[in-house]
Amino acid sequence: MVNLLNRMEERGLVKRSKDLHKKNLVRIALTDKGEEAFVAACQTSAISRLMSALSEEQRERLAECLWVLRGKALDELHLEEPPFPQRPPGS
């Protein structure tokens, strides 16, 4: 547990402070960065739970449809392809 807290503190996710009344007590609090990481993890978990309602085939079709919509949006906005994958994963 201590190693985990050390790593989290090194990454700026938590901060430790000594209790003013109980000298042998250390309080751990989330930093703003830690709060952001927690919210992002919860959102990722929620998306995974929602996507689990779809079969693998349905997820693949959804990815294809979203890719087509992305291309159309880029055309409509007269934007060039960004420098990341040009095709959906798995195609």
C-alpha positions in Angstrom: 0.0 0.0 0.0 2.8 2.4 0.9 4.5 1.7 -2.5 1.3 2.5 -4.3 0.9 5.8 -2.3 4.5 6.7 -3.0 4.0 6.2 -6.8 0.7 8.2 -6.7 2.4 11.0 -4.8 5.4 11.0 -7.3 2.9 11.4 -10.1 1.1 14.3 -8.4 -2.1 12.4 -7.9 -2.2 12.6 -4.0 -0.6 14.7 -1.3 0.3 13.7 2.2 0.0 15.9 5.2 0.6 15.3 8.9 -2.3 15.6 11.3 -1.9 18.6 13.5 -3.5 16.9 16.5 -2.3 13.3 16.2 1.4 13.2 15.4 1.4 9.6 14.2 -1.4 10.2 11.7 -0.8 11.1 8.0 -3.7 12.3 5.9 -3.9 11.5 2.2 -5.9 13.8 -0.2 -6.4 13.8 -3.9 -4.8 16.6 -5.9 -6.6 18.3 -8.8 -4.7 16.0 -11.1 -5.7 13.0 -9.0 -9.4 14.1 -9.2 -9.1 14.4 -13.0 -7.6 10.9 -13.3 -10.4 9.5 -11.1 -13.1 11.1 -13.2 -11.5 9.9 -16.4 -11.3 6.3 -15.0 -14.9 6.4 -14.1 -15.9 7.6 -17.5 -13.9 4.9 -19.2 -15.5 2.3 -17.0 -19.0 3.7 -17.8 -18.3 3.6 -21.5 -17.1 0.0 -21.2 -20.3 -1.0 -19.4 -22.4 0.7 -22.0 -20.5 -0.9 -24.9 -20.9 -4.3 -23.3 -24.5 -4.3 -24.4 -23.4 -4.6 -28.0 -22.0 -7.8 -29.6 -18.6 -7.7 -31.1 -20.2 -7.5 -34.6 -22.3 -4.6 -33.5 -19.3 -2.8 -32.0 -17.4 -3.2 -35.3 -20.4 -1.8 -37.3 -20.7 1.1 -34.9 -16.9 1.8 -35.3 -17.3 1.7 -39.1 -20.3 4.1 -39.0 -18.5 6.5 -36.7 -15.5 6.5 -39.0 -17.7 7.4 -42.0 -19.3 10.2 -40.0 -15.9 11.4 -39.0 -14.8 11.6 -42.6 -18.0 13.5 -43.6 -17.5 16.0 -40.7 -13.9 16.6 -41.8 -15.2 17.2 -45.4 -17.9 19.6 -44.2 -15.5 21.5 -42.1 -12.9 21.6 -44.8 -10.4 20.1 -42.5 -7.5 17.8 -43.5 -7.0 14.4 -42.0 -5.3 14.7 -38.7 -1.9 12.9 -38.3 -3.3 9.8 -36.5 -4.7 6.6 -37.9 -6.4 6.9 -41.2 -8.6 3.8 -40.8 -10.6 2.5 -37.9 -8.8 -0.2 -35.9 -9.2 -3.7 -37.3 -9.9 -2.6 -40.9 
